[in-house]
Amino acid sequence: MNYHDVAPCRMESSYYYRYIIVGIAFLVMMIAWGANYSFGVFFTPLLDEFKWTRAMTSGAFSLGIFLEGFGGMFMGRICDRFGPRLVVSICGIMLGMGYMLMSQVSFIWHLYLFYGVVTGIGLSGTYVPIISTISKWFNRRRGLMTGIVSSGMGAGTLLMAPFASWLIAIRGWRFSYMIVGLAALIIIMVSARFLRMPEGVATRMPAIQPGKTLLIQNPPPGGVAEIFKNISFWLVCIVFIFWGMVTFAVLVHIIPFAIDTGFSRTDAINILTIFGASVFFAKIITGIAADRLGSKPVFAMGIGVFTIGLIMILTLNELWVFYLFAVFFAFGYGSGSVIMPNIVAEMFGLRLHGVLLGIVNFCACIGCATGPVAAGWLFDINGNYYAAFITITLLGVMSFIMVLFIKTRRKNNLI
């Protein structure tokens, strides 16, 4: 056997296999996060049946997001050492079982255990390990490929929200959760079999070209401990806390807010459907823009557009305004979820990418967990959502300003 012929074949096979990885990752994101982001569709049926407060009900969603972020720190480290297949398989089982158990909810602690704990831990293996794996398969076009994979969340919301709403209308929310859980279990378990890390790519970096992204092959001496001394790292963490509070408060409460404003349930669900369709394209566009312009300016523009949309729905109670807001919201949410892994890579390279992405993602999840509960609490106090959405808007403005002070190592930053 001529061994000189084997290596090129293997390299060529890996080159094309990475696009299979992108497709598989997209599918996992679509089913896992599409179901999670459709919680707003189940929100009103749960309130109608159990008469829980909005803060209590949204608290289960918040707990799940918090545990997703907390678990993501460990899942990222495990993925760095053992690869994504094991992590995604185990978490896929938990995610599917959690959604199926939701069909048996009778008490509030059931909701917190099944949705908050079980699905939360399950979700922890379907973001950080997936995105970190994509980052290691691609040096060039990392932003684009991250955007394509992350757009699976939007595609999942686009499909799951109306599908779940239809199932709820004809068979009830319990049957709907059973079907969602079964689909998640089967699809994620099968998909995980095709996931793997590229050989020798985790720490390999391409030569720097003029005008391209400047990446550090290895973190600074001292590893994570040294990175913790970097002010920009903590600024990124704080920005993503605010980003999480803003986006997930809207994601959970936009449907009941629209209904309370006077729109029909169908019109309100259409807002989430438009968001799902828009975020699919927003993440791809954001990824392309990040590759060309850098993470920082794209993130700033996304937050700015989203904040403008918030001001619009607070001042104009027209259905078309809410639909337009859904598009703006998609770009604000999409920019953050795509930029997160990219900005970590731009600042600190890839060797500890899973660990660092897990930490930043956990910070985002702190915001994702507190935002919906805080918005629900403000509603319970005031009897309407205006105080909550004014607070969300102010956090959006603060996030935009803070992004401007983040320092990355990209040579051609525009901001």
C-alpha positions in Angstrom: 0.0 0.0 0.0 1.3 3.5 -0.8 0.8 5.4 2.4 1.4 8.7 0.6 -1.9 8.2 -1.2 -3.9 7.6 2.0 -3.4 10.9 3.8 -4.7 13.1 0.9 -7.8 10.8 0.6 -8.4 11.1 4.4 -8.0 14.9 4.3 -10.3 15.1 1.3 -12.9 12.9 3.1 -12.6 15.1 6.2 -13.0 18.3 4.1 -16.3 17.1 2.7 -17.4 15.4 6.0 -17.4 18.7 7.8 -20.4 19.9 5.7 -22.2 16.7 6.9 -21.4 17.8 10.4 -23.0 21.2 9.7 -26.2 19.5 8.5 -26.3 17.2 11.5 -25.7 20.1 13.9 -28.4 22.1 12.2 -30.9 19.3 12.7 -30.0 18.9 16.4 -30.4 22.6 17.0 -33.7 22.7 15.1 -35.4 20.0 17.1 -33.9 20.8 20.5 -34.2 24.6 20.5 -37.3 24.8 18.3 -39.2 22.9 21.0 -37.7 25.1 23.8 -38.4 28.4 22.1 -42.0 27.3 21.5 -42.7 27.5 25.3 -44.7 30.6 24.7 -47.2 28.5 22.7 -47.8 26.3 25.8 -47.7 29.3 28.2 -51.4 30.3 27.9 -52.8 26.7 28.0 -50.8 26.1 31.2 -52.1 29.3 32.8 -55.7 28.4 31.8 -55.6 24.9 33.2 -53.6 25.5 36.4 -54.2 29.2 37.2 -50.6 29.7 38.1 -49.1 33.2 38.1 -47.0 34.2 35.1 -43.9 34.6 37.2 -44.3 31.0 38.6 -44.9 29.5 35.2 -42.1 31.4 33.4 -39.8 30.4 36.4 -39.6 26.8 35.1 -38.4 28.1 31.7 -35.9 30.2 33.5 -34.6 27.3 35.6 -34.1 25.2 32.5 -32.1 28.0 30.8 -30.0 28.5 33.9 -29.2 24.8 34.1 -28.5 24.7 30.4 -25.8 27.4 30.9 -24.4 25.9 34.1 -24.2 22.5 32.5 -22.8 23.9 29.3 -19.6 24.8 31.1 -19.0 21.2 32.0 -20.3 19.9 28.7 -17.9 22.1 26.8 -15.0 20.8 28.8 -16.1 17.2 28.3 -16.6 17.8 24.6 -13.1 19.3 24.4 -11.7 16.0 25.8 -14.0 13.3 24.5 -15.8 14.8 21.5 -19.4 15.7 21.0 -21.0 12.3 20.3 -21.2 11.1 23.9 -22.3 14.4 25.3 -25.1 15.0 22.7 -26.3 11.4 23.0 -26.8 11.5 26.8 -28.3 15.0 26.7 -30.6 14.0 23.8 -32.1 11.2 26.0 -32.7 13.7 28.8 -34.2 16.3 26.5 -36.6 13.8 24.9 -37.6 12.3 28.2 -38.1 15.8 29.7 -40.6 16.8 27.1 -42.5 13.6 27.2 -42.7 13.9 31.0 -44.3 17.3 30.5 -47.4 15.5 29.3 -47.8 14.3 32.9 -47.6 17.6 34.7 -50.2 18.0 37.5 -48.4 20.2 40.0 -46.1 23.2 39.8 -43.1 21.1 41.1 -43.7 18.8 38.2 -43.2 21.7 35.8 -40.0 22.7 37.5 -38.6 19.2 37.6 -39.6 18.0 34.1 -39.1 21.3 32.2 -36.7 23.1 34.4 -34.3 20.4 35.5 -34.6 17.5 33.1 -34.9 19.5 29.8 -32.5 22.1 31.1 -29.7 19.5 31.6 -30.6 18.0 28.2 -30.3 21.4 26.5 -26.8 21.9 28.0 -25.4 19.3 25.6 -27.0 20.8 22.5 -25.5 24.2 22.3 -21.9 24.6 23.6 -20.7 21.2 22.3 -22.4 21.6 18.9 -21.1 25.2 18.3 -17.7 24.5 19.7 -17.4 21.5 17.4 -18.3 23.6 14.3 -15.7 26.2 15.4 -13.0 23.6 15.3 -14.1 22.2 11.9 -13.9 25.6 10.2 -11.1 28.2 10.3 -12.4 30.2 7.4 -16.1 30.9 7.1 -16.5 30.1 10.8 -19.1 32.9 11.2 -21.1 31.6 8.2 -21.1 28.0 9.4 -22.0 29.0 12.9 -24.8 31.1 11.5 -26.1 28.2 9.4 -26.1 25.9 12.4 -27.6 28.4 14.8 -30.3 29.2 12.2 -31.6 25.7 13.1 -33.0 27.3 16.2 -35.1 29.7 14.0 -36.1 26.9 11.6 -37.2 24.9 14.6 -39.3 27.7 16.0 -40.8 28.4 12.6 -41.9 24.7 12.3 -42.5 23.9 16.0 -44.6 26.9 17.0 -47.4 26.4 14.5 -47.2 22.6 14.7 -47.5 22.6 18.5 -50.3 25.2 18.3 -52.2 22.9 15.8 -51.7 19.9 18.0 -52.8 21.7 21.1 -56.0 22.8 19.3 -57.0 19.3 18.2 -55.5 17.1 20.9 -54.4 19.3 23.8 -51.0 20.5 25.2 -50.2 17.1 26.9 -50.4 15.1 23.7 -48.4 17.9 21.9 -45.6 17.6 24.4 -45.5 13.8 24.1 -45.0 14.1 20.3 -42.4 16.8 20.7 -40.4 14.7 23.2 -40.6 11.5 21.1 -39.3 13.4 18.0 -36.5 15.0 20.0 -35.4 11.7 21.4 -35.3 9.9 18.1 -33.8 12.7 16.0 -31.0 13.7 18.4 -30.0 10.1 19.2 -29.6 9.2 15.5 -27.9 12.5 14.7 -25.3 12.2 17.5 -23.9 9.0 15.8 -22.5 11.2 13.0 -20.8 13.9 15.2 -17.1 13.9 15.8 -14.2 16.3 16.2 -11.7 16.8 13.3 -8.3 15.2 13.8 -5.7 17.6 14.9 -7.7 20.7 14.2 -8.6 21.8 17.7 -5.4 23.7 18.2 -4.4 24.3 14.5 -4.7 27.8 13.2 -4.3 29.1 9.7 -1.7 31.7 8.7 -2.8 35.3 9.2 -3.7 37.1 6.0 -4.0 40.9 5.7 -7.6 42.0 6.5 -8.5 38.7 8.0 -9.4 37.7 11.5 -6.4 37.6 13.9 -6.7 34.6 16.2 -4.4 33.4 18.9 -3.4 29.7 18.5 -3.3 29.2 22.3 -4.6 31.2 25.2 -2.3 33.4 27.2 0.2 31.7 29.5 -1.6 30.6 32.6 -4.7 29.4 30.6 -8.1 30.2 31.9 -6.8 31.9 35.1 -4.9 34.4 33.0 -8.0 35.0 30.8 -10.0 35.8 33.9 -7.8 38.9 34.4 -8.8 40.2 31.0 -11.3 43.1 31.4 -12.8 42.6 27.9 -13.6 39.0 28.8 -15.8 40.1 31.7 -17.3 42.9 29.7 -18.4 40.2 27.2 -19.9 38.2 30.0 -21.9 41.2 31.3 -23.1 42.1 27.8 -24.4 38.6 27.3 -26.1 38.6 30.7 -28.1 41.7 29.5 -28.6 40.2 26.1 -30.0 37.0 27.6 -32.4 38.9 29.9 -33.7 41.0 27.0 -34.1 38.3 24.4 -35.6 35.6 26.5 -38.0 37.9 28.4 -39.4 38.8 25.0 -39.4 35.2 23.7 -41.5 34.0 26.7 -43.8 36.9 27.1 -44.3 38.3 23.6 -47.4 36.2 22.9 -49.3 37.0 26.1 -48.2 40.6 25.7 -49.6 40.7 22.2 -52.9 39.1 23.4 -53.2 41.6 26.3 -52.6 44.4 23.8 -55.8 43.3 22.0 -54.6 40.9 19.2 -56.1 37.5 18.6 -54.2 34.3 19.7 -53.6 33.5 16.0 -52.1 36.9 15.4 -49.9 36.6 18.5 -48.6 33.2 17.4 -47.9 34.6 14.0 -45.4 37.0 15.7 -43.4 34.0 16.9 -43.7 32.3 13.5 -42.4 35.4 11.8 -39.6 35.5 14.3 -38.7 31.9 13.5 -38.6 32.6 9.8 -36.6 35.8 10.2 -34.0 34.4 12.6 -33.3 31.6 10.1 -32.0 34.2 7.6 -30.8 36.6 10.3 -28.2 34.1 11.6 -26.9 33.3 8.2 -26.6 37.0 7.3 -25.0 37.7 10.7 -22.5 35.0 10.2 -21.4 36.3 6.7 -21.2 39.8 8.1 -19.1 38.6 11.1 -16.6 36.9 8.8 -16.2 40.1 6.8 -16.6 42.9 9.4 -15.8 41.2 12.7 -18.0 40.2 15.6 -18.1 43.4 17.5 -19.7 45.8 14.9 -22.2 43.1 13.8 -23.2 42.4 17.4 -23.7 46.2 18.1 -25.9 46.6 15.0 -28.0 43.6 16.0 -28.6 44.9 19.5 -29.3 48.4 18.1 -32.0 47.2 15.6 -33.6 45.1 18.3 -33.8 48.0 20.7 -35.4 50.2 18.0 -38.0 47.5 17.6 -38.8 47.5 21.3 -39.4 51.2 21.2 -41.8 50.8 18.3 -44.1 48.2 20.0 -44.2 50.3 23.1 -45.4 53.4 21.2 -47.4 51.9 18.3 -50.1 49.3 19.1 -50.5 48.1 15.5 -50.3 44.5 14.3 -47.9 45.3 11.5 -45.6 47.0 14.0 -45.5 43.7 16.1 -44.7 41.8 12.9 -41.9 44.2 12.0 -40.6 43.9 15.5 -40.4 40.1 15.1 -38.0 40.7 12.2 -35.9 43.2 14.3 -36.0 40.8 17.3 -34.7 38.0 15.0 -31.6 40.1 14.1 -31.0 41.1 17.8 -31.3 37.5 19.0 -29.5 36.1 16.0 -26.5 38.4 16.3 -25.9 37.3 19.9 -26.1 33.6 19.4 -23.9 33.7 16.3 -21.4 36.2 17.6 -20.9 34.4 21.0 -18.6 31.6 19.8 -17.0 33.9 17.2 -16.0 36.6 19.6 -14.5 34.0 22.0 -12.5 32.6 19.2 -11.3 36.0 18.0 -10.2 36.9 21.5 -8.7 33.7 22.8 -8.3 31.1 20.1 -9.6 27.5 20.0 -7.6 25.4 22.4 -9.9 26.2 25.3 -12.8 27.3 23.2 -15.3 24.8 24.7 -14.5 25.9 28.2 -14.5 29.6 27.5 -17.7 29.4 25.4 -19.3 27.4 28.2 -18.5 30.3 30.7 -19.8 33.0 28.4 -22.8 30.9 27.6 -23.5 30.4 31.3 -23.4 34.2 31.8 -25.9 34.6 29.0 -28.1 31.9 30.6 -28.1 33.8 33.9 -29.7 36.6 31.9 -32.0 34.2 30.0 -33.1 32.7 33.4 -33.8 35.9 35.2 -35.3 37.9 32.3 -38.6 35.9 31.9 -39.2 35.7 35.7 -38.5 39.4 36.2 -40.9 40.3 33.3 -43.6 38.0 34.8 -43.0 39.5 38.3 -43.4 43.0 36.9 -46.6 41.9 35.2 -48.0 40.4 38.4 -47.3 43.6 40.3 -48.6 46.1 37.7 -51.2 44.1 35.9 -49.7 44.8 32.5 -46.4 44.4 30.6 -45.4 48.0 30.0 -43.0 48.3 33.0 -41.4 45.0 31.9 -40.9 46.0 28.3 -39.6 49.5 29.3 -37.0 47.8 31.5 -36.1 45.5 28.6 -35.6 48.4 26.3 -33.3 50.2 28.8 -31.2 47.0 29.1 -31.0 46.9 25.3 -29.6 50.5 25.2 -27.1 49.6 28.0 -26.0 46.5 26.1 -25.4 48.5 22.9 -23.2 51.0 24.7 -21.2 48.3 26.5 -20.5 46.4 23.2 -18.6 49.5 21.9 -16.0 49.1 24.7 -15.2 45.4 24.0 -11.7 44.9 22.7 -11.1 42.0 20.2 -7.9 41.0 18.4 -9.3 41.4 15.0 -7.2 43.9 12.9 -10.0 45.4 10.9 -12.6 46.1 13.6 -14.9 48.9 12.3 -15.9 50.0 15.8 
